[in-house]
Amino acid sequence: MPKYMIERTMPGAGELTPQQLQAASQTSCAVLRELGPKIQWLETFVTANKVYCVFIAPNEEIIREHARLGGFAADSIALITRVVDPSMADSCSAILIA
């Protein structure tokens, strides 16, 4: 199933209390239950004025529907084509600087 990164502008996001973040999470989960098992929220990264959410979904349209029903912004939705992490460096040869 495709994986997407959703960018949401949310002024002051980095200053939200744990209770406010919990309320937003509860809203998101309620909408996900309504939409059914074809869409799944994996995680969200919070910055000062934006949040970046990772979802698994069959298409962009259902992500937009989640945003609409939950009252969330969805400024951009990008298909994740690859995930890179430090473990990939194990196959690279080391460069020594003398």
C-alpha angles and dihedrals in degrees: 000000000000120000122217138195113216120198114206124185108221113164110221094013092141090058097051114125121239088253092054091048090048091052091051089048091051091051091050093049092048090054091046090054089051093050094048135226097314092085126053132183112219106177146323131223116208122209131172096282106000141051125211116206128192116211136173111219140147093242146353093258094069090049089054089049090052090052092048095048093045096044091240127145117244103188094166136002117198128186109235107228100177140006118217125192137164093271088074089068090068089081093051121092116242119250113219120205112203 
